[in-house]
Amino acid sequence: MSANPITPNIPFDEDGVHHGFLRLPYSRDDSAWGSVMIPIAVVQNGEGPTALLTGGNHGDEYEGPVALQDLALTLSPGEISGRVIIVPAFNYPAFCAGSRTSPIDKGNMNRSFPGRPDGTVTEKIAHYFDTVLIPMADIVLDFHSGGKTLDFVPFASAHVLDDQNQQDACVAAVRAFNAPYTAIMLEIDNVGMYDTAVEQQGKVFVTTELGGGGTATARSIAIARKGVRNVLRHAGIMAGDITLEPTVSLDMPDGDCFVFSEGEGMIEPVIDLGEKVSKGDVVARVWATGKTGVAPVEYRAKRSGILMARHFPGLIKSGDCLSVVATVV
């Protein structure tokens, strides 16, 4: 197999603060010898664990990039023991376009692992993370929110894993992040996920969904800023006490958590995020848009709990996720 073409222009093994790029050669119409320049920062102080902190896995999610740009600017080596690798937007082409997927190859970074060194731009970035950055890390935090098409109650989450000890370590780190909600996450499409690649290498993994709608709020950014420092303290990298506030524990036990639209139209939300839902309750109605005098289609919860997520734009297509109901533990 060919070598990955990405090269860093900063060291990964020297004390201090280093700001630079992961440079991926990319020949294109407007630059024959061009590159994709992915911003990266490395802060190191002596021996200790390594944290890999990422945002912009999807390019229309902003809490992670803001919190990580702030951390890269303000974190000093004297505050830590070990190493912190910060990549505020690792699907950088998607981030620059404000889109979920890359405008170069339409690659969804979170469905492209383990990647290929001779593949598309997205696959090359995924392969570099899978073979270079993830192996360096002891703990990985990947920030997400709902992007332009979903909105969530703000939560940090872990997955159910075959290795109970690894799962327990992930859950402990998620609880240290201390979002307003803490969830055990059920993925409906986990093939090629960054999450899976990290977990398969035996690392502690934390992910989030901190809001959505293709923007961030002061509250969601504050949750991200507090959470990333809590995780660094939990990992023994940053000194100081973990800041803990009350959190609500959520579970997604099976596919009945999801409600999908079976037609297209205009959404009428009936229940707002975070509100209680009983099995059989109407969570949303979908109205026809091209004709009057047509009753809306009602969509009902398949289980009781709270409304954890909802479709964000006012219009929906057949097959889109309309809402997610999680159980309160």
N, C-alpha and C positions, 0 to 999 in steps of 0.2 A: 504494500500500500504506500502511496506517495506521502511525503511529509506535509503537514499543515503549513500553508503559506503565511499565516499570521505571525507577525513578530512584534514584541513589545519594545518600546524605546526607553523603558525604565527598568531598574533591577527589581527582582522579587526577593532578594536575600540580603539587602543592606539596610542598616538602621537609618531612621530618618523619615522624612515625608517626601514622596516622589509623585509628581503629577506628570502624566504623559498619555500615550495612546497605544492601543493595539492596532497595528497597521495591516490591513488586508488589501493586497493588490487587486485592483478592479479596473480592467480596461473597458472603456465605454466610449460612446460617440463624442462626448465633449472633453474627454481626457484619456488619450491612448494609454498613458502610463499613470493612470489615476489610482486612488486608494480610498477605501472606507476607513476612516480614522475614528476608532471607538475610544472615547475618553475613559481613563482608568487612573486611580490613585492607589498607592500602597503606603501604609504607615506601619513602621516596624520599630520595635524596641526590644532587643535581646531575644531570649528564648521564651517560648510559650505557645499556646494554641493559635491557630489561624482561623479567622472568620472571613468568608466570602459573602459580600453583600451586593445584591443586584436589584436593579429596577429596570423598567422599560423593556421587559420581556415581550410585552405587547406595547406598541408605541403610543396608545391613546390612554395610558394610565399614569397618573402624575404624582401621587403621594410618594412613591419610592424615589423617583428622580429628584424631587425637591429635598426630601430628607437626606438623601445620600450626597447631593451636592453640598448641603449644609455641613454634613459630617466631614466630608473631604476637606472643606475649608477650615473647619474649626478644631478637628482632632489633632492633638499633638502627641509625639512619641512618649513624652513623660507621663501621659495619662494611661498608658497601656503597658502590658507585658505580653509580647507575642507580635502577631501581625494581623493587620486588617487590610483586605483587598476590596476596593470599592469600585463598582462599575455601575454608574447611575442609570445607564440606558444601553443594555447590551444588544438589543436589536436596534442598533442606532439608525439604520435607514428608515425603519418603521417609525421610530421616535421623531425623526426630523419631518416625516410626512404627517404626523399626527394620526397614524392609522394602526389598526391591530396587526396587520401583516406587512411585510416588506414591499415597498413599491418596486423593488428591483426584480424579484422573482416570485412575489406573492407568498413567500414563505412565512408560515406561522412558527415562530421560534419555539413555542411551547408544544409543538407537535413534530419537531425536526431532529430530536436526539435519537441516537448518538451522533448523528451528522456524518459527513464525509469530507475528507481533506481535499478531494477532487470534485466536490459537488457544487451546488449553487452557493451564492454568497451566504444565505441563511444556514445552509448545511455546513459550510466551512466554519462559521462562527460557533455553531453548536459543537462541532467536532473539537475545536480548540478548548472550549470550556470542558468538554467531557474528558479530554486526554491531558490537559495541562492545569487548568485552574481548579476543577473539582478535586483532583487528587491531592492538591496542596492543602485543602481545607479540612478542618475538624468540624466546623459548623457552618451551615449555609442558610442565609435569610434572603428570600426572593419576594419582593413586594408586588402585589397585584391589587387592582380594583376592577370594577365592572366595565371600564372603557365606555365607549359610546352607546352600547346596546344593553347594558345591565346596570342595576343599582343594588347595592348590598347594605345590610346592617354591617357596621365595621367589626370584622373579626380576624383573628389569627387562627391558624389551623394546622393540624397534623393529619396524617393518613393512618389507616389500619395497615400494619406491616406483619409479615410472617415472623420476623424476629421480635419477640416481645420486649427484649431489653432495648433494642434500638427504638421501638415504638415508644417505650416509656421515656427514653431520653429526649425524643422529639416532643412528646407531650409536655415534659417539664420545661423545655425551652419555649414552647408556645405559651405556656402559662406565665413564664417570666416576661414575655413580650407584653402581656397584660392589656390586650385590646378590650373594649367594652363587652365583646362577645368572644368566646373561645369555642372552636368547633372541631369535631372529628369529621373530616371532609370525605364525601363520596364523589368521585369523578365519573362523569358519564362518558368521557372520551380521553383515556389516559395514555394511549399509545404514543410514544415519542415525546413524552413530557420531560421537561427539565427536572421536575420533582422526582420522577421515577429514576432518572439517570443518577441523581444525587443519592437517593435512597439505596439504589443497587450497589453503590460504592461504599455503603455502610456508614454514611455520614449522618449527622444530626441535621434535620431539615425543618425549617419554619417557613410557612407561606402566609399570605394575608389576602383578604378582600376588604378594602377599607372605604368603599363608596362606589362611585361610578358616574355615569352620565357624560364621560369624556372630559371631566374636569376634576379639580380637587377643591376642598373647602379648608378654612382655617382649622376646623375641628379635626378633619381627617389627616391633615399634615401634622398637627400636634400629636395625634396618636402615633403616627409613623416615627416622628422624632423621638418621642419617649420610648417607643418599643425597641428601636434599634439599639439605643444605649442600654436598655434593660437586658437585651440579649447578649451584648458584649460583657456586661457585668456577670450575667449568669454563666457565661463561658469561661470566666476567670481572666478575661483579657483586659477589661477596664475595672479600675477600683471603684469602690463606692457601693451604696445600698441600692437594691432594686426598688423602683417606685411602683407600688402596687395599689390599685383601686379595685372596687368591686367589678366582677365580670360574670356574665351569664354563660353557662355551659350549654352548648348545642350539639345535637347529634343528627346525622343524616343516615339512618339505618338502611334504606333501600331506595329503589327507584320511585316509590310512591311519593317521595318528597317533591318530585318534579311535576309540573303541569305544562303541557305543550299545546300551542295553538294548532288547531286543525283547519284553519282557514285564515284568510287575510282580512284586514279591516282596521278599525280605530279602537284603541283600548280605552275602556272605562274602568279605572281601578276602583275596586270596592273595599279593599283592605290595604292599609298603608304599611310600610316597612316597620317591623318590630311589634305589630299588633298581634293579639292572640287570634288563632284560627281553630275552629272545630271541624272535624271531618264532615264533609258534605256542604260546608259553607261556600257560598259564591265568593271567589277571590277576585274575579274580573269578568267583565263582559266585553265582547268584541262586536262592534257595530259595522254593518255594511257601509261603504262610503259612496257607492255609485247610484244609490236609489233610496228614496224615502219609503216609509211604510213597511220596513222589514225589521222584525224583532231581533234584538242582539242575541248572540250565542253566549250562554253562561258557562263559565268554567269553575269547577268546584274542587276544593281541597280533598285529597285522598287520605289525609291523616290530620290529626290535631297537632298544634304546636304554635309557632309564630311565623309570620311572613319574613323569611330570611333574605329573599332576593326577588326582584321583579324586572320585567322587560322595561327598558327605559324610554325609547322613542314612542311617540303617540300612535304610530302605525306599526302593525305587525304582519308577518307573513306566515304561511302555513309551515309548521315544523319548528318555529321559533319557541324558545323557552319563555313562557308567560310568567311563571312564578315558581318559587321554591319555598316549601314549608319545612322547617326544621323542628325537631322535638326539643323541648327544654329538659335538660338532665337535672 
